[in-house]
Amino acid sequence: MTEPTCDNICKAAMAIFDGGPAELNSAAVEIHLAACPACREEIEQLTALAVGLSRLKRRQQAVDLWPVIRGELHQRQYAGKKSAWRPFFGLSALLLGYRILEIVPRIELSTVFKLIPVLAVIGVFYYLRENPFKVNPMLKLEGE
């Protein structure tokens, strides 16, 4: 059991007022409050504050801003991604084409069959235009 100091009494008294579990029983709190005017005054102030706060109502928003925000986020996320990567993609395709033209005369027919699955996977990823190793930040909650 916790020692009945002024601090512990105030915490226990507010826990009892809120209806929660208190470290001290209500009898020990009442005995201490009857003998300690400083704790009694602090509990009165805390109780008045709690009652005043419980009377306040949170203002409800009549406008749902989330669809507008979601649309703006979606536009900002995908705006410019395609145009920013096009020069790099073009340069990469040019260098890859040059390298392939350089290697083709020396390549064996069995190597072509080894490259076909790799090229197929690259083609599928390009067709889907999605990075398979990226975590999707646009997850949706259930019921949304």
N, C-alpha and C positions, 0 to 999 in steps of 0.2 A: 504494500500500500504506500502511496506517496505521502511525503511529509506535508503537513498543512501549513505552508508558508503563505504569505499574502499573495504572491504571484500565482501559486497553485490554486489557492482559494478562488481568485478571480477567474482563472481559466475554467475551473470546475463549475463555478456559478453560471458562467456564460454557456457552458456545455449543457447544463441542466435547463437553462432558459431556452436554448435552441432545441431541446428534446433529444440531444445526442448522449453518448456515453461519457460519463465523467470519471476522472481518476479518483475522486473523493466522493463519499456518500453525501447525500443532502443534509444529513444531521450534522456532520462535521462542518459543512459550509455554513449552516445556520448558526451554529455555536460561535464560529469565528466572526461572522458578520455582526452578531450581537455585541461582540467585545471590541471590534476594530472599526472605528468611524472612518478611517481612510479607505478601507476596502468597501465599506458600505457606500460611500460617496462614489467611488469608482464604478461599482456595480450599477448604481443608479444612473450614472452618465452613460455607461455602455448599454444598459437596457433602453434608455431613452433614444440613443442612437440607433439601436437595432429596431425599435418600434418605428422610428421615423423612416428608416430605410425600407422597412417592409411595406410602408404605405405608398412608396413610389412605384409608379408603373412605367414600364419600358415602352417607349413610343414605337408603334408598329409602322413599318415602311409600307406604303401603299403601292409603290412602284417596284417591279422586279427588274433589277438592273443586270442580272446574270446573263441573259441572252445577248445583250449588247456587249458586255465585257468578253464573253466567250467568243463572239464573232470577231471582235477586235484582236484578241489574242491569237485566234486562228489566222487572221490576215497577217499579223506581224510575224508569226512563226514561219509561215510559208512564203512570204513576200521576199523575193530576192534570192531564194535558195537556188532556184533553177538557173538564173542568170549568172550567179556568182561562180558556179561550178562549170559552166559551159566552156570557157577558155581552157581550163585545166583538162577537161574531158577531151576537147579537141586536140590539144597538144599530146595527151597520152595516146589517143588513137593514132595520131601521126607517127609518133615514135614506135608504137607497137607494130604498125604497118611496115615501117622501114625495117625493123628487126626481123619481121616475118619474111620479107622479101630477101633479106640477107641470108636467112637460115634455110629457106626452101630448097635451094639447089643441093645442100648437103644433108637433107633430112631423109631418113629411111621411112618406108611405108608403115612399119610397126609403130613408130613414134606418133604418127597421125592418129592411129586408133587409140593410143593412150591419151591423146589430147582432146578427143571428141567429148568424153564425159565432163571434163573441166570446162570446155567451151559451152556445153549445154547448160551447166549450172550457172555460169556467168550470164548466159542469155536469159535464163529464167529470172535471175536477180535483176537484170536490167529491165525485163518486161514488167516485173512487179514494182520496180523502182523503190525498193524498200531494203534497208540494211537489215539482214537477219540477226545481227548481233547487237542491235540497238534496243534499249529498253523504251517501251512506249510511254511517253509522259502524258498522253491524253487518255488515261484510263477513265472509265465511267463507273459510277457507283450504282449499286443495285437500285432499281426503281427510278432511275434518272431517265 
